[in-house]
Amino acid sequence: MSRHKFPPVDLMTADLEIVSSIYEGWSTAIMVKGEPRTIALFREYADAVQAMAMLAAGRAALETPDA
């Protein structure tokens, strides 16, 4: 049996989006935009929004030059 292995996703640079989950019991998913790559599943939409906010804060911290 052959398994297709996807390369890792860099969460600090990937173009991510919040979408409705197709999986039973999960309301929301964070996916790589334009690709069938699920990054995370959430039972509540607010949790997905919070996770995206944390990723945005991490990205901003990496872009901020050291003083």
Buried (B, 14 or more C-beta within 10 A) or exposed (E): EEEEEEEEBEBEEBEBEBEEBEEEEBBBBBBBEEEEBBBBBBEEEEBBBEBBEEBEEEEEEEEEEEE
